[in-house]
Amino acid sequence: MVVHGDLLVMTGNDSSTQPVGFGEIETARERLEGAGVAKQTPVDRSTSLEEMTGAREVLLKMEHLQWTGSFKTRGAYNKISQCLEAGEVENVVAASAGNHAQGVAVAATENGIDATIFMPRTAPETKVNATRGYGATVELVGQDFQAARRHAEAVAAETDATLIHPYDDPAIVAGQGTLGVEMYEDAPDLDTVVVPIGGGGLISGIALAFAELSPETRIIGVQAEGAATVAASLDKGGPVTLDSVDTIADGIATGGVSELTLSIIEEHVDELVTVSNTEIADAILLLMERAKQVVEGAASASVAAIRSDDLDVTNETVMPLLCGGNLDITMVRAVLIHALTARKQLVRFRVHTDDRPGNMAEVTEIIADHGANIQVVRHDRALENLGVGEVSLVFEIETSGLNHAESITEAIADHGYDVEVTNRASAPPSS
């Protein structure tokens, strides 16, 4: 294992030591194909990302178009079906921030058993409602995934319910590995695949599939900076769990990996990249504008990685995995406001002036003459830096971009007003 800044390179070992073999992945695929609960999702080439990254081909694997909006049904269905075949399950419980919840709900309903899903109180309402819509009972517990996970484990220990873990289970890993087989069949000559990492079940299954089918393909794992656990876990020699996470990518905000997934990552994942909230948000917007795809933060992390300075995909055929499309509308708003601010299409400025009739009307007229739309305007008189008889006028306006915004503020200044732009782009708030 060699560390290069934010880039972590692992050396491979003997794959025969792993508790999940390619045979288990093939069996999982047969189960899924027989049930029809997961479809083969398409691949779309992005010439825009090729130009940005220097890659020969960028092939977006569009798993966010899965029926539940993510890959999670693959592992959940494989696990529940395996338990039913062994006569070991009557009802199931699970913990999830959203996508695993929907996967378990679908898998349980299709198999005719009851499911209770424990989700954090902070889970997006759209994911909670979707989980209930797929037939599961949902209970909101705690403020994050780890709290919901502990509660689900306690319920499973006290009852006859079977816990469906989101990643720490060979059957889950094998089910997610079916996606790796599909990615290989989509493009057998891949140089690199890029996979987001939360608890590690997805990348473990994909890495095992490629280890069998195309061992020369490079496997890249991506974590959010505020939820990165793999590098620390590898350094420690065992799973590290974070007390809290800070990321807009709730799908990979598990805050921990398991012994199972960590061991597979160590053997079969070649590099690890971390990406910031800003990089994730920019990738969400880029995929909307250039690829015409709406994906959640976890999915966009793979695109953020190939755009980062820490990963070189020059002249390669690379497949970023868009693993989920369950983007909460409040996060869409946060991303759009961030982007509009960065592009100076949403500008807030303060005008310091005498508090006399006509000043606001004059500034408003200047803005109107320049064809901008005022969203917010207010007087601030209760400020320490204001003298008696002075006022601060705050405007929030929509513009067409940087040049338009600058022409407006310059025109206001030319009329003798003291004007200051007060909003600057920063990372979107974590969910």
N, C-alpha and C positions, 0 to 999 in steps of 0.2 A: 504494500500500500504506500503510495507516494502522494504527498500533498503539494499542490501548486496554487497558493492563494485560496480562492474560492473553489478551485477545481480539485477534485479528489479522484485519484486514479487507483483502481484496485487490480491486483493480479489474480488470475484464476487458479483454482485448485481442481481436484478430482470431483466431477459432478456426481459420481456414484454414491457419495456420502449424503446426498440430499434426501429428505423424507418424501419428496414429491417427484415422481418420475414422469417421463413423457407418456407412458402408458396410461397414467391417471388423467392426463390432459386429453388424450384421445377418447377415453371412456366418457369424460365430461362432455366432450363435443357430441358424442352419440346421444347422450341424454338430452342435450339442448336441442339438437336437430329433431329428435323424436317428438319433443314437446312443442316446438315452435314458439318458445317464449323469448327468444333472442334472434334478431335478424342479422344477416350479413350487411354491415354498413359500408357505404361507399368511400372511395378515395378521390380527392380532387387536387389537381396540380395548381400550385400558386406561383405564377410567374413574378408577381410582386415580391414575394418573399425570396425568390431566387435572386432578383436584382439586389435586394437589401443584404443578403447574406453571402452571395457569391457561390451558392450551391448550384450544382448542375441541375438537380431536380428537387423541388420541395413538394412532397406528397402528403397532404393532410388526411389523416385517417379520421373519419367523421363519425366516431362512436357516439357523439352527442345526439345523433339522430336515432339512437336506439329508442325503443318504444317508451321506456321509462326515463329517457333522457340521459342515461349513463350505462356503463358496463356492468354495474353491480348485480344485475339479474343473473349474469353468467355464474358467478360464484355461489350466490344464494340458492339458486335452483339446484346446482350440483350438490351442495351440502344437504339440503332438505330431502332431495330425491335419494341420496345415498343413505340417509338415516331411515327413510321409509322402507327402502329395500331391506334394511337390516332389522326392521320392526322396532326401532328405538325411539320413535317420536310420536307424540300426540298433539302437542302444541309447542310453539317456539316463542322465544323472546329475543330481542336484539336492541342494541344501542346505535344511534346514528345521528349525524348532523343533517341528514337529508337523503342522500343518494342510496346508501345501503338500506335505509328504511324502506324506500320504494321498491328496491330489488327484493328484499325479504317479503314485503307485502304481496307482490306479484307471485313470487315462488310459492309462498304458503297457500295463497288462494287457489292457484293452479293445481296444487296437490291436495286441496280439500282440508287443510288444517288451519287452526286459529293462530294468529300472530299478534303479539303485543310488542310495540316498539316504543322504547324510551328515547326521547329526543330532548336536547337542551332547550330551556325556555327561550334562548336566543335564536333558535332555528327559524329560518324564514317561513312565514305562514304559508306560502305557496307549496313548500315541500311538505309541511305538516298536512295540509289539505289533500295533497296528491297521495300521500301515504294512506290516509283514511279512505280516499277514493278507491284505492286498490284493494281494500278489504281488511286492513289491519286496524287494531285498536292502538291509539297513540296516547301516551302519557308524557307530559312535559316535566322534566326533572333536572335540577341544577342549571348552572350557567354555561357549561361547556361540555364537549364530548366526553371528557374523562369522568366527569360527575355522572353523566348518563350511563356510561359504561359500567362504573362501579355499582350503580343501582341495578342494572340489568343482570350483572353477575350475581348479586345478592339474591335477587328474585329467583334466578335459575337454581341457586344452591338450596333455596328454601322450598321449592316446589318441584313438580315433575316436568317442568318446561325445559326444552332444549335450547341452549344459548347458541345463536348464530353469530359468531364473531365476525367483524368486518374484514379481518385480515389474518388473524392468528389461528389458522386452520388449514391443514393440507388440502381439504376438499374445496375450500374457498380459493386457495392459490391455483389449484388445478382448473377450476372453473374460469378464473380470469386468464389462465394460460391459453384458453381457446381463442382469445382475442389475438394472442401472439401468433398462433397458427394462421389465423385469418390475415394478419398483417403480412406474414411471409408469403402467403399465396397471392396477395394483392400485388406484391413487388418482390420477387425472389432475389433480386440483385441489390437489395438495400445495403448501403454502406453504414448507415446510422439510423437508429430509432431513438426517439426522445419521449420519455414517459414520466409523468408527474408522480411524486411519491408522497403519500400520507402515512399510512401504516405499513406500506410496502407490499401488500398482497397483489396489487396489479402488476407492478414491475417484476415481482418475483415470478409470477406465472408467465409473463411475456419473456423474461430472460431465460427461463427454463425451456420454453418452446424454441427460442432462437438458438440456444445451446445445442439442441438436437438437430434443427433444420438448417441453420446457417450460422455456425459458431464464429465465422469471421466478421459477422455484423456487429458493429459497436453499439453497446447499450448505454444510453445516457439517462441518468435519473435527475429529476428536478424537484427541488423543495423550495417553499417560500421561506424567505429570510426569517420571518417571525415564527416559523414552526419547524425549523430545521433541526432534525434529531439524528440523522444517519451518520454524519461525520463525527459528532460527539460520541455516538454509540460505538462506532468502529474504533475510535481512539481509546475508549474505555474498555472495550472488549465485551460489551454487553449492552442491552437496550437502555437508553436514557429517556426519561419521561420529563417533559416540561411542565412546570407548575401552571403556566398560562401561555397562550399563543396570541400572536398579533399579525393577522393576515386577512386580506379580503378574499382569499381563496379558501372558503369554508370546507370545500370537498377534500382538501389535504391538510386540514387543521387538526389532525388527530393528536399531535403533541407527543407521539411515541411510536416506536416500532416493536416488534416481538423478536424473540430468539429465533423463531422460524424464519421470518422474513429477513432479518439481519444476516443470518447465515447464507441465505441465497443471494442477497445483494453482495455480500463480500466475495462470493465465488464467481458470480456471473455478470455483475454490473461493472462497466469499465470506467465511467466517470460520473461525478456528481457535481451539479451546478445549483447555486442558490440564486433566486431572483427576488427583487424588491416589490413592494406593493405598487409603486409607480410603474415598474416594468410590466407587471401583470395587468394593470389597468390600461396601459398603452397597447398591450397585445389584444385585450378584449376589443378595444376600439378599432384597432387595425383589422382584426378579423371581421368586424361589422362592415367596415368601409371597403376593404379590398376583396375579402373572400365572401362577403354577404352571408356570414354565419354568426349566429348569436351563441356564444359559449360562456360558461361560468369561469371564475378565476382559476380553478384547478386546471381546467383544460387549456386556458390561454398560457399557463406557465410554460408549456412545452414550446410554444412559439416565442415567448419571452426569452427562453434559453438560447434558441438558435440565433436570436438577434443580439445576444449579449457578447461582450468582449471575452468572456470566459470559455466560449465554445466555438471552435473553428470547424465549419462544415464546407469550406471552400472546395468546389469541384466534386462534391459528394451528392449521391442520391440519399436524401434524408426524409424520414417520416415522423413528423411531430404528431403525437396522439392527442386528439381533441376528445377527452374522455368523458365530458359531461356538458350538458346544455341547460341545466336548471338554474338559470341566472335570475336572482330575485330582482324585482322591479326597483326596489330601493337602491340596490347596487348599480343598476343601470343608470339611475339618476346621479349617483355619486360619481360614476365614471364619466358621464357626459359633462357634468359641471366641472370636473377636473380638467377635461380636455378643452372645453370652451374657455376656461380661464387661461390655460397654457397657450391657447391660440389667440388670445386677446379678443375673443368673440363674446365674452362675458366680462365686462369691465366695471369695477366699482371705484369711484374716485370721490375725493372730498374737496369741496370748494370753501375756502376760508374767506369770509367777507363781512361787511357791515350788515347788521340786522335791520334792513330797511325794505319797504315795499318795492317790488319790481325786480329785485336781484334774482330771485328764483325764476321768475318769468323770463328774464333775459337769458340765463343759462339754459333753461329749457328750450328756448327758441333757437339758440345756437345748436343744440343737440338735434332738434327737429330739422333745421336747415341742412344738416349733414346726413340726414336720412337714417339716423339711428333710432332704436326703439327703447324707451325708458321702461324698465321693469319695476324699479323701486326708487322712491325719492323720500327724503325725510330731513327735518331740521334737527340739529344737535346744538342745544344752548347750554347744557349742563356739563361743560368740559373745563377742566382746570386751566388749560392753556388759552382759553378765550377771555378776552377783556370784556368790560361792560359795553353792551351794545354791539357785540360781535356774535356771529353765528357760523356754524359749520353745516354746509349743505352736502348731503350724501346722496349720490346718484349711482344706481346700478343699471347699466345699459347693454343692449345687444348691438354688436357691430359685425362687420363682415371680416374683420381680422385686424392684424397689427397696424397696417398703414391707416386704415379707417379710424381705429382707436386713437392713434397718435395725432391725426389731423383734427379730431374733435378736442382733445385736451389742449393742443396748441392754439386752437381758435379761442377757447375759453381763456387761456392765459393772455392771448393778444388783446382781449377785452379788459385786461387789468385785474383779472382774478388770480388768486393764489390757488393752484389746483395740484392735487397729489393723487396718483393712482394707489389704491390701498390693498388691492387683492393680487396675490401672486399664486401661481400653481404650486400645490404641494401634493403629497400622496393622498389618495382617497382614504377615508376613515376605514379601519378594519371592521368587519362585520361582527 
